[in-house]
Structure formats: structure tokens, C-alpha cells
Amino acid sequence: MSTSSVESTIRNFLVASFGYRGATADLGAEVPLLDQGILDSTAVLEIVQFLEQDLGIQVADEEMVPENFGSIARLVTYVNGKKSSN
């Protein structure tokens, strides 16, 4: 899966799941999702489930940190890193 495809998949999930919190199709890749209130701790758990089921990666508890989940760009980097290490 290409980087742009991963980004598109993640963005579509965020818009469908958290549009009511401000996730829009034109949301910048570097927008801080946690700081902007788009994601909270419950939403992170939903994203983890999505990543594991739809993108086929396993997310360890210690990996659920802002460095990995803080923005769309960070999510894409995290997913690509996990996929390349498998």
C-alpha cells in the first residue's frame, strides 16, 4: 500500500468517524489531532481497532502515544513503519 493510499484510508476513516469533531477531507496532515480535540483517548482506541482490522498491523500498548497518533502524517509514518518491519 502506497503512502498516499495509507493517508487516504486514514483520512477517510477519520472523516467518517470523527467528522462531528472537526475531521474534514481537507484536514492538514500535520494538524495536531489530540490538541485540536479531534481525537481523545476513546477515539485513539477506535483508531487502533481500525488499524488492526483494516490495515493489518498490530498496535502495542506502548505505541499508543502522541508521537504515533498525533496527526495524520504521524499515523501514516507509524503504519508504514509497522508494515515495513513485518
PDB file of N, CA, C and O in Angstrom, chain B, residues numbered from 101:
ATOM      1  N   MET B 101       0.850  -1.171   0.000  1.00  0.00           N
ATOM      2  CA  MET B 101       0.000   0.000   0.000  1.00  0.00           C
ATOM      3  C   MET B 101       0.901   1.240   0.000  1.00  0.00           C
ATOM      4  O   MET B 101       1.804   1.352   0.829  1.00  0.00           O
ATOM      5  N   SER B 102       0.661   2.148  -0.906  1.00  0.00           N
ATOM      6  CA  SER B 102       1.486   3.345  -1.018  1.00  0.00           C
ATOM      7  C   SER B 102       1.192   4.319   0.128  1.00  0.00           C
ATOM      8  O   SER B 102       0.159   4.235   0.793  1.00  0.00           O
ATOM      9  N   THR B 103       2.129   5.239   0.334  1.00  0.00           N
ATOM     10  CA  THR B 103       1.959   6.240   1.388  1.00  0.00           C
ATOM     11  C   THR B 103       0.696   7.059   1.162  1.00  0.00           C
ATOM     12  O   THR B 103      -0.047   7.324   2.107  1.00  0.00           O
ATOM     13  N   SER B 104       0.446   7.462  -0.077  1.00  0.00           N
ATOM     14  CA  SER B 104      -0.754   8.263  -0.352  1.00  0.00           C
ATOM     15  C   SER B 104      -2.027   7.444  -0.133  1.00  0.00           C
ATOM     16  O   SER B 104      -3.050   7.985   0.286  1.00  0.00           O
ATOM     17  N   SER B 105      -1.966   6.162  -0.410  1.00  0.00           N
ATOM     18  CA  SER B 105      -3.116   5.291  -0.178  1.00  0.00           C
ATOM     19  C   SER B 105      -3.375   5.111   1.317  1.00  0.00           C
ATOM     20  O   SER B 105      -4.525   5.119   1.757  1.00  0.00           O
ATOM     21  N   VAL B 106      -2.304   4.950   2.095  1.00  0.00           N
ATOM     22  CA  VAL B 106      -2.436   4.844   3.554  1.00  0.00           C
ATOM     23  C   VAL B 106      -3.029   6.144   4.099  1.00  0.00           C
ATOM     24  O   VAL B 106      -3.942   6.119   4.923  1.00  0.00           O
ATOM     25  N   GLU B 107      -2.507   7.269   3.636  1.00  0.00           N
ATOM     26  CA  GLU B 107      -3.023   8.558   4.107  1.00  0.00           C
ATOM     27  C   GLU B 107      -4.495   8.720   3.764  1.00  0.00           C
ATOM     28  O   GLU B 107      -5.283   9.159   4.602  1.00  0.00           O
ATOM     29  N   SER B 108      -4.869   8.373   2.553  1.00  0.00           N
ATOM     30  CA  SER B 108      -6.255   8.483   2.123  1.00  0.00           C
ATOM     31  C   SER B 108      -7.166   7.581   2.951  1.00  0.00           C
ATOM     32  O   SER B 108      -8.263   7.988   3.332  1.00  0.00           O
ATOM     33  N   THR B 109      -6.720   6.370   3.227  1.00  0.00           N
ATOM     34  CA  THR B 109      -7.505   5.428   4.024  1.00  0.00           C
ATOM     35  C   THR B 109      -7.704   5.955   5.446  1.00  0.00           C
ATOM     36  O   THR B 109      -8.809   5.904   5.985  1.00  0.00           O
ATOM     37  N   ILE B 110      -6.638   6.457   6.041  1.00  0.00           N
ATOM     38  CA  ILE B 110      -6.722   7.003   7.400  1.00  0.00           C
ATOM     39  C   ILE B 110      -7.608   8.238   7.420  1.00  0.00           C
ATOM     40  O   ILE B 110      -8.461   8.376   8.297  1.00  0.00           O
ATOM     41  N   ARG B 111      -7.416   9.131   6.469  1.00  0.00           N
ATOM     42  CA  ARG B 111      -8.214  10.363   6.408  1.00  0.00           C
ATOM     43  C   ARG B 111      -9.703  10.022   6.253  1.00  0.00           C
ATOM     44  O   ARG B 111     -10.547  10.612   6.928  1.00  0.00           O
ATOM     45  N   ASN B 112     -10.023   9.085   5.379  1.00  0.00           N
ATOM     46  CA  ASN B 112     -11.425   8.705   5.179  1.00  0.00           C
ATOM     47  C   ASN B 112     -12.029   8.146   6.463  1.00  0.00           C
ATOM     48  O   ASN B 112     -13.180   8.437   6.788  1.00  0.00           O
ATOM     49  N   PHE B 113     -11.254   7.346   7.192  1.00  0.00           N
ATOM     50  CA  PHE B 113     -11.737   6.818   8.465  1.00  0.00           C
ATOM     51  C   PHE B 113     -11.995   7.952   9.459  1.00  0.00           C
ATOM     52  O   PHE B 113     -13.031   7.977  10.124  1.00  0.00           O
ATOM     53  N   LEU B 114     -11.057   8.880   9.555  1.00  0.00           N
ATOM     54  CA  LEU B 114     -11.208   9.997  10.489  1.00  0.00           C
ATOM     55  C   LEU B 114     -12.430  10.842  10.151  1.00  0.00           C
ATOM     56  O   LEU B 114     -13.180  11.229  11.047  1.00  0.00           O
ATOM     57  N   VAL B 115     -12.635  11.130   8.880  1.00  0.00           N
ATOM     58  CA  VAL B 115     -13.784  11.939   8.462  1.00  0.00           C
ATOM     59  C   VAL B 115     -15.084  11.205   8.779  1.00  0.00           C
ATOM     60  O   VAL B 115     -16.025  11.803   9.300  1.00  0.00           O
ATOM     61  N   ALA B 116     -15.139   9.910   8.465  1.00  0.00           N
ATOM     62  CA  ALA B 116     -16.355   9.133   8.704  1.00  0.00           C
ATOM     63  C   ALA B 116     -16.638   8.983  10.201  1.00  0.00           C
ATOM     64  O   ALA B 116     -17.792   9.027  10.628  1.00  0.00           O
ATOM     65  N   SER B 117     -15.598   8.809  10.979  1.00  0.00           N
ATOM     66  CA  SER B 117     -15.777   8.527  12.404  1.00  0.00           C
ATOM     67  C   SER B 117     -15.800   9.768  13.291  1.00  0.00           C
ATOM     68  O   SER B 117     -16.480   9.793  14.317  1.00  0.00           O
ATOM     69  N   PHE B 118     -15.052  10.798  12.890  1.00  0.00           N
ATOM     70  CA  PHE B 118     -14.879  11.957  13.770  1.00  0.00           C
ATOM     71  C   PHE B 118     -15.149  13.287  13.071  1.00  0.00           C
ATOM     72  O   PHE B 118     -14.645  14.329  13.491  1.00  0.00           O
ATOM     73  N   GLY B 119     -15.931  13.249  12.024  1.00  0.00           N
ATOM     74  CA  GLY B 119     -16.292  14.476  11.321  1.00  0.00           C
ATOM     75  C   GLY B 119     -17.005  15.458  12.229  1.00  0.00           C
ATOM     76  O   GLY B 119     -16.854  16.671  12.083  1.00  0.00           O
ATOM     77  N   TYR B 120     -17.774  14.940  13.156  1.00  0.00           N
ATOM     78  CA  TYR B 120     -18.502  15.804  14.087  1.00  0.00           C
ATOM     79  C   TYR B 120     -17.556  16.537  15.038  1.00  0.00           C
ATOM     80  O   TYR B 120     -17.958  17.491  15.705  1.00  0.00           O
ATOM     81  N   ARG B 121     -16.304  16.093  15.100  1.00  0.00           N
ATOM     82  CA  ARG B 121     -15.294  16.754  15.945  1.00  0.00           C
ATOM     83  C   ARG B 121     -14.353  17.643  15.129  1.00  0.00           C
ATOM     84  O   ARG B 121     -13.416  18.225  15.677  1.00  0.00           O
ATOM     85  N   GLY B 122     -14.596  17.745  13.847  1.00  0.00           N
ATOM     86  CA  GLY B 122     -13.783  18.626  13.024  1.00  0.00           C
ATOM     87  C   GLY B 122     -12.875  17.944  12.024  1.00  0.00           C
ATOM     88  O   GLY B 122     -12.119  18.617  11.322  1.00  0.00           O
ATOM     89  N   ALA B 123     -12.931  16.622  11.942  1.00  0.00           N
ATOM     90  CA  ALA B 123     -12.126  15.915  10.931  1.00  0.00           C
ATOM     91  C   ALA B 123     -12.814  16.077   9.582  1.00  0.00           C
ATOM     92  O   ALA B 123     -13.920  15.579   9.371  1.00  0.00           O
ATOM     93  N   THR B 124     -12.148  16.777   8.675  1.00  0.00           N
ATOM     94  CA  THR B 124     -12.710  17.026   7.355  1.00  0.00           C
ATOM     95  C   THR B 124     -11.763  16.491   6.295  1.00  0.00           C
ATOM     96  O   THR B 124     -10.595  16.216   6.570  1.00  0.00           O
ATOM     97  N   ALA B 125     -12.280  16.347   5.077  1.00  0.00           N
ATOM     98  CA  ALA B 125     -11.487  15.809   3.979  1.00  0.00           C
ATOM     99  C   ALA B 125     -10.268  16.673   3.671  1.00  0.00           C
ATOM    100  O   ALA B 125      -9.281  16.173   3.133  1.00  0.00           O
ATOM    101  N   ASP B 126     -10.323  17.967   4.004  1.00  0.00           N
ATOM    102  CA  ASP B 126      -9.193  18.854   3.725  1.00  0.00           C
ATOM    103  C   ASP B 126      -8.330  19.132   4.961  1.00  0.00           C
ATOM    104  O   ASP B 126      -7.530  20.068   4.965  1.00  0.00           O
ATOM    105  N   LEU B 127      -8.494  18.318   6.003  1.00  0.00           N
ATOM    106  CA  LEU B 127      -7.705  18.459   7.220  1.00  0.00           C
ATOM    107  C   LEU B 127      -6.221  18.264   6.901  1.00  0.00           C
ATOM    108  O   LEU B 127      -5.834  17.259   6.305  1.00  0.00           O
ATOM    109  N   GLY B 128      -5.408  19.221   7.299  1.00  0.00           N
ATOM    110  CA  GLY B 128      -3.976  19.146   7.023  1.00  0.00           C
ATOM    111  C   GLY B 128      -3.333  17.945   7.694  1.00  0.00           C
ATOM    112  O   GLY B 128      -3.721  17.561   8.798  1.00  0.00           O
ATOM    113  N   ALA B 129      -2.367  17.362   7.038  1.00  0.00           N
ATOM    114  CA  ALA B 129      -1.703  16.157   7.543  1.00  0.00           C
ATOM    115  C   ALA B 129      -0.951  16.408   8.840  1.00  0.00           C
ATOM    116  O   ALA B 129      -0.719  15.473   9.606  1.00  0.00           O
ATOM    117  N   GLU B 130      -0.565  17.653   9.100  1.00  0.00           N
ATOM    118  CA  GLU B 130       0.205  17.979  10.304  1.00  0.00           C
ATOM    119  C   GLU B 130      -0.649  18.567  11.433  1.00  0.00           C
ATOM    120  O   GLU B 130      -0.120  18.897  12.495  1.00  0.00           O
ATOM    121  N   VAL B 131      -1.956  18.701  11.219  1.00  0.00           N
ATOM    122  CA  VAL B 131      -2.834  19.248  12.261  1.00  0.00           C
ATOM    123  C   VAL B 131      -2.774  18.330  13.479  1.00  0.00           C
ATOM    124  O   VAL B 131      -2.948  17.119  13.343  1.00  0.00           O
ATOM    125  N   PRO B 132      -2.531  18.883  14.661  1.00  0.00           N
ATOM    126  CA  PRO B 132      -2.447  18.061  15.876  1.00  0.00           C
ATOM    127  C   PRO B 132      -3.837  17.569  16.302  1.00  0.00           C
ATOM    128  O   PRO B 132      -4.628  18.318  16.875  1.00  0.00           O
ATOM    129  N   LEU B 133      -4.110  16.318  16.014  1.00  0.00           N
ATOM    130  CA  LEU B 133      -5.436  15.743  16.233  1.00  0.00           C
ATOM    131  C   LEU B 133      -5.857  15.752  17.700  1.00  0.00           C
ATOM    132  O   LEU B 133      -7.023  15.990  18.015  1.00  0.00           O
ATOM    133  N   LEU B 134      -4.922  15.498  18.576  1.00  0.00           N
ATOM    134  CA  LEU B 134      -5.233  15.480  20.010  1.00  0.00           C
ATOM    135  C   LEU B 134      -5.445  16.900  20.535  1.00  0.00           C
ATOM    136  O   LEU B 134      -6.409  17.161  21.255  1.00  0.00           O
ATOM    137  N   ASP B 135      -4.556  17.805  20.180  1.00  0.00           N
ATOM    138  CA  ASP B 135      -4.639  19.191  20.658  1.00  0.00           C
ATOM    139  C   ASP B 135      -5.882  19.913  20.131  1.00  0.00           C
ATOM    140  O   ASP B 135      -6.429  20.787  20.804  1.00  0.00           O
ATOM    141  N   GLN B 136      -6.323  19.544  18.932  1.00  0.00           N
ATOM    142  CA  GLN B 136      -7.498  20.191  18.330  1.00  0.00           C
ATOM    143  C   GLN B 136      -8.811  19.573  18.796  1.00  0.00           C
ATOM    144  O   GLN B 136      -9.886  20.040  18.419  1.00  0.00           O
ATOM    145  N   GLY B 137      -8.730  18.520  19.618  1.00  0.00           N
ATOM    146  CA  GLY B 137      -9.940  17.883  20.125  1.00  0.00           C
ATOM    147  C   GLY B 137     -10.609  16.938  19.143  1.00  0.00           C
ATOM    148  O   GLY B 137     -11.718  16.464  19.391  1.00  0.00           O
ATOM    149  N   ILE B 138      -9.948  16.665  18.041  1.00  0.00           N
ATOM    150  CA  ILE B 138     -10.500  15.726  17.069  1.00  0.00           C
ATOM    151  C   ILE B 138     -10.425  14.306  17.634  1.00  0.00           C
ATOM    152  O   ILE B 138     -11.325  13.493  17.423  1.00  0.00           O
ATOM    153  N   LEU B 139      -9.348  14.025  18.348  1.00  0.00           N
ATOM    154  CA  LEU B 139      -9.183  12.726  18.999  1.00  0.00           C
ATOM    155  C   LEU B 139      -9.075  12.893  20.500  1.00  0.00           C
ATOM    156  O   LEU B 139      -8.522  13.872  21.000  1.00  0.00           O
ATOM    157  N   ASP B 140      -9.618  11.915  21.208  1.00  0.00           N
ATOM    158  CA  ASP B 140      -9.405  11.795  22.642  1.00  0.00           C
ATOM    159  C   ASP B 140      -9.003  10.343  22.898  1.00  0.00           C
ATOM    160  O   ASP B 140      -8.789   9.585  21.951  1.00  0.00           O
ATOM    161  N   SER B 141      -8.899   9.955  24.151  1.00  0.00           N
ATOM    162  CA  SER B 141      -8.402   8.611  24.451  1.00  0.00           C
ATOM    163  C   SER B 141      -9.310   7.520  23.885  1.00  0.00           C
ATOM    164  O   SER B 141      -8.823   6.486  23.428  1.00  0.00           O
ATOM    165  N   THR B 142     -10.606   7.738  23.912  1.00  0.00           N
ATOM    166  CA  THR B 142     -11.533   6.759  23.349  1.00  0.00           C
ATOM    167  C   THR B 142     -11.380   6.671  21.837  1.00  0.00           C
ATOM    168  O   THR B 142     -11.418   5.580  21.267  1.00  0.00           O
ATOM    169  N   ALA B 143     -11.208   7.805  21.193  1.00  0.00           N
ATOM    170  CA  ALA B 143     -11.025   7.834  19.747  1.00  0.00           C
ATOM    171  C   ALA B 143      -9.737   7.118  19.341  1.00  0.00           C
ATOM    172  O   ALA B 143      -9.699   6.447  18.310  1.00  0.00           O
ATOM    173  N   VAL B 144      -8.693   7.257  20.138  1.00  0.00           N
ATOM    174  CA  VAL B 144      -7.432   6.559  19.845  1.00  0.00           C
ATOM    175  C   VAL B 144      -7.670   5.053  19.838  1.00  0.00           C
ATOM    176  O   VAL B 144      -7.133   4.341  18.989  1.00  0.00           O
ATOM    177  N   LEU B 145      -8.468   4.569  20.775  1.00  0.00           N
ATOM    178  CA  LEU B 145      -8.785   3.136  20.807  1.00  0.00           C
ATOM    179  C   LEU B 145      -9.547   2.713  19.552  1.00  0.00           C
ATOM    180  O   LEU B 145      -9.329   1.618  19.033  1.00  0.00           O
ATOM    181  N   GLU B 146     -10.428   3.564  19.070  1.00  0.00           N
ATOM    182  CA  GLU B 146     -11.153   3.277  17.828  1.00  0.00           C
ATOM    183  C   GLU B 146     -10.193   3.218  16.647  1.00  0.00           C
ATOM    184  O   GLU B 146     -10.326   2.358  15.776  1.00  0.00           O
ATOM    185  N   ILE B 147      -9.228   4.128  16.617  1.00  0.00           N
ATOM    186  CA  ILE B 147      -8.244   4.122  15.540  1.00  0.00           C
ATOM    187  C   ILE B 147      -7.390   2.859  15.611  1.00  0.00           C
ATOM    188  O   ILE B 147      -7.081   2.258  14.582  1.00  0.00           O
ATOM    189  N   VAL B 148      -7.014   2.460  16.810  1.00  0.00           N
ATOM    190  CA  VAL B 148      -6.223   1.236  16.964  1.00  0.00           C
ATOM    191  C   VAL B 148      -6.993   0.057  16.381  1.00  0.00           C
ATOM    192  O   VAL B 148      -6.424  -0.744  15.640  1.00  0.00           O
ATOM    193  N   GLN B 149      -8.255  -0.057  16.698  1.00  0.00           N
ATOM    194  CA  GLN B 149      -9.075  -1.145  16.165  1.00  0.00           C
ATOM    195  C   GLN B 149      -9.118  -1.080  14.641  1.00  0.00           C
ATOM    196  O   GLN B 149      -8.990  -2.106  13.974  1.00  0.00           O
ATOM    197  N   PHE B 150      -9.296   0.111  14.092  1.00  0.00           N
ATOM    198  CA  PHE B 150      -9.299   0.303  12.640  1.00  0.00           C
ATOM    199  C   PHE B 150      -7.968  -0.118  12.017  1.00  0.00           C
ATOM    200  O   PHE B 150      -7.944  -0.836  11.017  1.00  0.00           O
ATOM    201  N   LEU B 151      -6.858   0.334  12.613  1.00  0.00           N
ATOM    202  CA  LEU B 151      -5.541  -0.007  12.071  1.00  0.00           C
ATOM    203  C   LEU B 151      -5.307  -1.514  12.078  1.00  0.00           C
ATOM    204  O   LEU B 151      -4.762  -2.074  11.128  1.00  0.00           O
ATOM    205  N   GLU B 152      -5.725  -2.156  13.156  1.00  0.00           N
ATOM    206  CA  GLU B 152      -5.507  -3.595  13.267  1.00  0.00           C
ATOM    207  C   GLU B 152      -6.405  -4.375  12.312  1.00  0.00           C
ATOM    208  O   GLU B 152      -5.949  -5.321  11.668  1.00  0.00           O
ATOM    209  N   GLN B 153      -7.668  -3.990  12.215  1.00  0.00           N
ATOM    210  CA  GLN B 153      -8.609  -4.730  11.377  1.00  0.00           C
ATOM    211  C   GLN B 153      -8.472  -4.396   9.895  1.00  0.00           C
ATOM    212  O   GLN B 153      -8.467  -5.295   9.055  1.00  0.00           O
ATOM    213  N   ASP B 154      -8.362  -3.131   9.575  1.00  0.00           N
ATOM    214  CA  ASP B 154      -8.395  -2.718   8.173  1.00  0.00           C
ATOM    215  C   ASP B 154      -7.019  -2.634   7.525  1.00  0.00           C
ATOM    216  O   ASP B 154      -6.883  -2.878   6.326  1.00  0.00           O
ATOM    217  N   LEU B 155      -6.004  -2.294   8.302  1.00  0.00           N
ATOM    218  CA  LEU B 155      -4.668  -2.151   7.714  1.00  0.00           C
ATOM    219  C   LEU B 155      -3.735  -3.289   8.109  1.00  0.00           C
ATOM    220  O   LEU B 155      -2.597  -3.346   7.641  1.00  0.00           O
ATOM    221  N   GLY B 156      -4.201  -4.187   8.957  1.00  0.00           N
ATOM    222  CA  GLY B 156      -3.469  -5.406   9.256  1.00  0.00           C
ATOM    223  C   GLY B 156      -2.198  -5.247  10.066  1.00  0.00           C
ATOM    224  O   GLY B 156      -1.260  -6.029   9.910  1.00  0.00           O
ATOM    225  N   ILE B 157      -2.156  -4.238  10.936  1.00  0.00           N
ATOM    226  CA  ILE B 157      -0.980  -4.097  11.803  1.00  0.00           C
ATOM    227  C   ILE B 157      -1.394  -4.335  13.244  1.00  0.00           C
ATOM    228  O   ILE B 157      -2.563  -4.173  13.597  1.00  0.00           O
ATOM    229  N   GLN B 158      -0.440  -4.718  14.071  1.00  0.00           N
ATOM    230  CA  GLN B 158      -0.686  -4.895  15.495  1.00  0.00           C
ATOM    231  C   GLN B 158      -0.102  -3.692  16.228  1.00  0.00           C
ATOM    232  O   GLN B 158       1.053  -3.321  16.021  1.00  0.00           O
ATOM    233  N   VAL B 159      -0.918  -3.091  17.087  1.00  0.00           N
ATOM    234  CA  VAL B 159      -0.508  -1.912  17.843  1.00  0.00           C
ATOM    235  C   VAL B 159      -0.282  -2.317  19.296  1.00  0.00           C
ATOM    236  O   VAL B 159      -1.205  -2.760  19.980  1.00  0.00           O
ATOM    237  N   ALA B 160       0.949  -2.162  19.755  1.00  0.00           N
ATOM    238  CA  ALA B 160       1.267  -2.454  21.153  1.00  0.00           C
ATOM    239  C   ALA B 160       0.823  -1.281  22.024  1.00  0.00           C
ATOM    240  O   ALA B 160       0.788  -0.136  21.574  1.00  0.00           O
ATOM    241  N   ASP B 161       0.486  -1.583  23.273  1.00  0.00           N
ATOM    242  CA  ASP B 161       0.026  -0.536  24.192  1.00  0.00           C
ATOM    243  C   ASP B 161       1.007   0.625  24.278  1.00  0.00           C
ATOM    244  O   ASP B 161       0.596   1.786  24.283  1.00  0.00           O
ATOM    245  N   GLU B 162       2.298   0.321  24.345  1.00  0.00           N
ATOM    246  CA  GLU B 162       3.307   1.367  24.485  1.00  0.00           C
ATOM    247  C   GLU B 162       3.478   2.217  23.221  1.00  0.00           C
ATOM    248  O   GLU B 162       4.166   3.238  23.245  1.00  0.00           O
ATOM    249  N   GLU B 163       2.851   1.793  22.116  1.00  0.00           N
ATOM    250  CA  GLU B 163       2.926   2.551  20.867  1.00  0.00           C
ATOM    251  C   GLU B 163       1.784   3.563  20.727  1.00  0.00           C
ATOM    252  O   GLU B 163       1.781   4.365  19.793  1.00  0.00           O
ATOM    253  N   MET B 164       0.828   3.531  21.636  1.00  0.00           N
ATOM    254  CA  MET B 164      -0.305   4.459  21.589  1.00  0.00           C
ATOM    255  C   MET B 164       0.082   5.779  22.259  1.00  0.00           C
ATOM    256  O   MET B 164      -0.386   6.101  23.351  1.00  0.00           O
ATOM    257  N   VAL B 165       0.938   6.525  21.585  1.00  0.00           N
ATOM    258  CA  VAL B 165       1.472   7.780  22.097  1.00  0.00           C
ATOM    259  C   VAL B 165       1.299   8.870  21.038  1.00  0.00           C
ATOM    260  O   VAL B 165       1.146   8.570  19.854  1.00  0.00           O
ATOM    261  N   PRO B 166       1.324  10.136  21.467  1.00  0.00           N
ATOM    262  CA  PRO B 166       1.162  11.231  20.501  1.00  0.00           C
ATOM    263  C   PRO B 166       2.176  11.201  19.355  1.00  0.00           C
ATOM    264  O   PRO B 166       1.872  11.650  18.250  1.00  0.00           O
ATOM    265  N   GLU B 167       3.362  10.682  19.606  1.00  0.00           N
ATOM    266  CA  GLU B 167       4.360  10.604  18.541  1.00  0.00           C
ATOM    267  C   GLU B 167       3.869   9.746  17.382  1.00  0.00           C
ATOM    268  O   GLU B 167       4.304   9.938  16.246  1.00  0.00           O
ATOM    269  N   ASN B 168       2.975   8.808  17.648  1.00  0.00           N
ATOM    270  CA  ASN B 168       2.431   7.940  16.597  1.00  0.00           C
ATOM    271  C   ASN B 168       1.023   8.327  16.169  1.00  0.00           C
ATOM    272  O   ASN B 168       0.636   8.079  15.028  1.00  0.00           O
ATOM    273  N   PHE B 169       0.251   8.932  17.067  1.00  0.00           N
ATOM    274  CA  PHE B 169      -1.157   9.188  16.815  1.00  0.00           C
ATOM    275  C   PHE B 169      -1.507  10.673  16.824  1.00  0.00           C
ATOM    276  O   PHE B 169      -2.687  11.021  16.829  1.00  0.00           O
ATOM    277  N   GLY B 170      -0.516  11.547  16.825  1.00  0.00           N
ATOM    278  CA  GLY B 170      -0.759  12.974  16.979  1.00  0.00           C
ATOM    279  C   GLY B 170      -1.263  13.706  15.760  1.00  0.00           C
ATOM    280  O   GLY B 170      -1.833  14.789  15.886  1.00  0.00           O
ATOM    281  N   SER B 171      -1.066  13.138  14.570  1.00  0.00           N
ATOM    282  CA  SER B 171      -1.520  13.780  13.339  1.00  0.00           C
ATOM    283  C   SER B 171      -1.683  12.711  12.267  1.00  0.00           C
ATOM    284  O   SER B 171      -1.261  11.569  12.448  1.00  0.00           O
ATOM    285  N   ILE B 172      -2.286  13.081  11.175  1.00  0.00           N
ATOM    286  CA  ILE B 172      -2.417  12.137  10.063  1.00  0.00           C
ATOM    287  C   ILE B 172      -1.035  11.740   9.568  1.00  0.00           C
ATOM    288  O   ILE B 172      -0.790  10.566   9.290  1.00  0.00           O
ATOM    289  N   ALA B 173      -0.129  12.709   9.456  1.00  0.00           N
ATOM    290  CA  ALA B 173       1.227  12.416   8.979  1.00  0.00           C
ATOM    291  C   ALA B 173       1.932  11.418   9.903  1.00  0.00           C
ATOM    292  O   ALA B 173       2.614  10.507   9.434  1.00  0.00           O
ATOM    293  N   ARG B 174       1.767  11.591  11.206  1.00  0.00           N
ATOM    294  CA  ARG B 174       2.392  10.668  12.161  1.00  0.00           C
ATOM    295  C   ARG B 174       1.770   9.281  12.076  1.00  0.00           C
ATOM    296  O   ARG B 174       2.477   8.279  12.177  1.00  0.00           O
ATOM    297  N   LEU B 175       0.461   9.215  11.892  1.00  0.00           N
ATOM    298  CA  LEU B 175      -0.202   7.925  11.717  1.00  0.00           C
ATOM    299  C   LEU B 175       0.312   7.204  10.472  1.00  0.00           C
ATOM    300  O   LEU B 175       0.563   5.999  10.505  1.00  0.00           O
ATOM    301  N   VAL B 176       0.465   7.938   9.386  1.00  0.00           N
ATOM    302  CA  VAL B 176       0.959   7.352   8.143  1.00  0.00           C
ATOM    303  C   VAL B 176       2.376   6.816   8.340  1.00  0.00           C
ATOM    304  O   VAL B 176       2.682   5.699   7.923  1.00  0.00           O
ATOM    305  N   THR B 177       3.235   7.609   8.972  1.00  0.00           N
ATOM    306  CA  THR B 177       4.607   7.174   9.240  1.00  0.00           C
ATOM    307  C   THR B 177       4.610   5.930  10.109  1.00  0.00           C
ATOM    308  O   THR B 177       5.361   4.989   9.851  1.00  0.00           O
ATOM    309  N   TYR B 178       3.780   5.922  11.127  1.00  0.00           N
ATOM    310  CA  TYR B 178       3.685   4.785  12.042  1.00  0.00           C
ATOM    311  C   TYR B 178       3.230   3.526  11.282  1.00  0.00           C
ATOM    312  O   TYR B 178       3.857   2.473  11.399  1.00  0.00           O
ATOM    313  N   VAL B 179       2.159   3.634  10.519  1.00  0.00           N
ATOM    314  CA  VAL B 179       1.631   2.484   9.773  1.00  0.00           C
ATOM    315  C   VAL B 179       2.673   1.965   8.776  1.00  0.00           C
ATOM    316  O   VAL B 179       2.900   0.759   8.683  1.00  0.00           O
ATOM    317  N   ASN B 180       3.293   2.867   8.044  1.00  0.00           N
ATOM    318  CA  ASN B 180       4.313   2.442   7.071  1.00  0.00           C
ATOM    319  C   ASN B 180       5.490   1.760   7.758  1.00  0.00           C
ATOM    320  O   ASN B 180       6.033   0.783   7.240  1.00  0.00           O
ATOM    321  N   GLY B 181       5.881   2.266   8.908  1.00  0.00           N
ATOM    322  CA  GLY B 181       6.962   1.652   9.663  1.00  0.00           C
ATOM    323  C   GLY B 181       6.605   0.250  10.136  1.00  0.00           C
ATOM    324  O   GLY B 181       7.427  -0.665  10.071  1.00  0.00           O
ATOM    325  N   LYS B 182       5.380   0.088  10.609  1.00  0.00           N
ATOM    326  CA  LYS B 182       4.925  -1.217  11.067  1.00  0.00           C
ATOM    327  C   LYS B 182       4.844  -2.201   9.895  1.00  0.00           C
ATOM    328  O   LYS B 182       5.228  -3.362  10.032  1.00  0.00           O
ATOM    329  N   LYS B 183       4.348  -1.740   8.749  1.00  0.00           N
ATOM    330  CA  LYS B 183       4.225  -2.610   7.594  1.00  0.00           C
ATOM    331  C   LYS B 183       5.603  -3.023   7.045  1.00  0.00           C
ATOM    332  O   LYS B 183       5.777  -4.150   6.581  1.00  0.00           O
ATOM    333  N   SER B 184       6.560  -2.119   7.101  1.00  0.00           N
ATOM    334  CA  SER B 184       7.885  -2.445   6.552  1.00  0.00           C
ATOM    335  C   SER B 184       8.671  -3.362   7.494  1.00  0.00           C
ATOM    336  O   SER B 184       9.605  -4.037   7.060  1.00  0.00           O
ATOM    337  N   SER B 185       8.302  -3.391   8.775  1.00  0.00           N
ATOM    338  CA  SER B 185       9.030  -4.244   9.719  1.00  0.00           C
ATOM    339  C   SER B 185       8.447  -5.664   9.753  1.00  0.00           C
ATOM    340  O   SER B 185       9.012  -6.546  10.401  1.00  0.00           O
ATOM    341  N   ASN B 186       7.338  -5.888   9.071  1.00  0.00           N
ATOM    342  CA  ASN B 186       6.731  -7.236   9.039  1.00  0.00           C
ATOM    343  C   ASN B 186       7.295  -8.075   7.928  1.00  0.00           C
ATOM    344  O   ASN B 186       6.896  -9.227   7.761  1.00  0.00           O
TER     345      ASN B 186
END
